[in-house]
Amino acid sequence: PLVRAGFALATAHVRGGGELGAEWYEAGRLHRKQNSFNDMVDCVRGLHARGLAAPASTVLRGRSAGGLLVAATLNQAPDICAAALLTVPFVDVVETMRNAALPLTTLEYQEWGNPAVPADLASMRAYDPMHNMCRRQYPSLFVKTGLNDSRVAYWEALKWVLTVRERTVDARACLYVDQAAGHMASSNKFEYLQELALEHAFAVHATARRNEPG
């Protein structure tokens, strides 16, 4: 539907993912996590430089740890896009990793670090979306979370959206809490299509708003 509406779709294989092998993954985790965000900015600016998109017509989308990628990218370059869609986003890195009672925290030390280790804590704080928000205008945001999410607790999205509204200029942050959902998308075909339709409608509206004359 987005392609038919005139959008081009691009996937950024940033370092920290496994798409390009073990070295690519190792180059984007722990103390080298900043490479992921630099890669994302470079990918988007590369699309702009090639004339495939412009900031006023660009929408970023990230889910779970991809939500961290998008949120950290917005802190680094808030003028890079017109809108961003974040689903069950992992955006409160330091405080979540401090809570060993959560089911995934200790298992994820190898990915993000252990905040009890000073070097790991410094690394996380350097990119944590909650700690690096700047007093600038942010793009339009659609943030979706699930009340029953056991992987990324719903309060992370609530806390982040509240912080965006308090700290940024002219914040346009829409929060949607699905009271029946967990971490994954709905297994019901029609409910899943409704979720996608909501995201697509937001993307179309946000880019149309940024491209209005005057």
N, C-alpha and C positions, 0 to 999 in steps of 0.2 A: 504493500500500500504506500509506503513512503517513497519508493522509487517512482511509482505512478504519479505521486504528488510532486515529483521534481527533485527529490533528494538523491544524493549519491551516498552510498554506505561504504565505510572503511573500517577495517579492524586493525588496531595498533598492537603489534606483538612486542610489547615493551619488555625490557630485561626484568627478570624475576618470574616470568612465566616459563613453561616448559616447551613451548612450541619450537624453539630453535636449539634444543639440546641442553646438556648439563651445565656447560660453561655459561650459556645465556642465563640460565636460572641462578647460578651462583653469583653472577655479576649484578643481581638485583635484589639480594636479600641481606638481612642483618645490617652491618654498617655500610653496605653499598646500596641500600634501598633507594637513595636519592636518584640513582641512575634510572629507575622506573619513571619517576616524575619528569626528569629531563627528557627521556625518550618520548614521553607523551606530548610534551610541549613541542619538541622537534617534529614529531609526526604531524601534529595539527598545523603548525606553521609551514611545514612542507606542502601540505595540501593547499594552503592559502597561496604560497609562492607559485604553485603550478596552476593557479586559477581554477582549481576544482571546487573551491569554497571560499567564503569570506567570513570574518568574525561574526558579522551580523546574521549569518545564515548557518552557523555551525552549532550543532548540539552534541554534547558529550554524554555517554551513557556508561555506567558501571554498576556492577552488582557485587555485593559482599566485599571482598578485598579489592575488587574493581571500583567499588564505591570510595574506598580509601584513595585509590589512584586518582579518581576524578576530583575528590575534595582537595587533596594535596596539590593537584595541578591548578585548581582554581585559586588557591592561596598564592601560588607561584606566578600565575599569569591570569588574573581574573578577567582580562579583556579579550581572552582568546576565543570566546564563544558567546552565543546569544542565550543559550539555555543548557541545563544539565539535568539528566535523569539519574537518580541514585536509588537503587533498590537494596534493601536490607544492608545498608552501608556500614562498614567497619571504620568508624571515624573518631573513636575515643581511645586511641591505641594505648597510651600510657596507663590510664586508669583501668582499662579492661585487662591489660597484662599484669597489673598489680593484684588483681582479684583471682587468686589461685582456686577459689571455690567454683568458678565457672568451668564448664566441662572441657573446653578446648585450650584453656590458658597455658597450662604447663606443657602440653603437647606442642604448642606453637612457639615455645622459647627458641627453637632452632630456626624458626622463620623470622621472627621479629626481634628476639632478644629477651633477656630477663631483666626487668627494671631494678632488681636488687643489685645488679652489676652496674657500676657507675658508667662505664663506657657504653653499655647497651642502652641505659636510660638516656644518656646524652644523644645517642643516635636517634632514638625514637622521638624525643622531644623536638628534634630538629625538623621533622616532617609531620608530626602529629597535627591533623587538621584543627583540633581544638586549641592548640597552642600557637598557631601561626596565622591566624586570621588577621587580615589587614583592614584598615579603615578606608575601604574603597568600594566603589559600586560593583556588585557581583551580578552575574547573569541570573536570569529567571531559573528557579530550582523547583523540581518536582521530586520529593523524597517519599519513598514508600517503604514501610516496615511491617512486620508481622507480630502480632501480640504474643504468639506462641513460639517465637523463634528461640531455639536453644543454642544456636551458634553465635548469632550476633543479636544481643538483647535489644528489644524495641526502644529502650531508653537511650541508646546511643544516638539514634536518629532524632529523637525528641530533643535531646540536649544540644545536638549540633545545630538543628534548625533554630532553636531559641538563641543560640550564640550568634548565628548568622544575622538574625533579626536585630539583635542588640548591638553588634559590633560593626556591621557594614552599613554602607550608604544606600538608601533606597532599596532595601531588601525586598525581593519578591520570591518568597520561599513557601511553597505549597507542601503541606505534610499530609500523607494519607496513611492511616493505621488500619490494616486489615485485621479485624478482631478474630478471624477464623484461620489465619494463615500462620505458617511456620517460616522456615528459611527458604524453602523451595517454592517454585511457582506452582500454581494449582494443577492438579492432575486431571481436573475436569476440563475437557477441550474448550467448552464454551466460556467457562470462567477465565481460562488462560487467554482466550481471544479478547475478552472484555478488558483484561489487564493490559494487553498490548495496545488495544484501541485507546485506552485512557492515556498511555504514554505517548502514542503517536499524535493524538489530538493536542496534547500539551506542546509537543515539539512544533507542530504546524502553527499553533497559535502564537507561541513565543517568537518564532522566526518571522512570522508575518507582522507581529507588533514591532519588532526591531527594524523592519524594512519599510515601514509606512513612510510616505513622503513627509518631510519636515520633522 
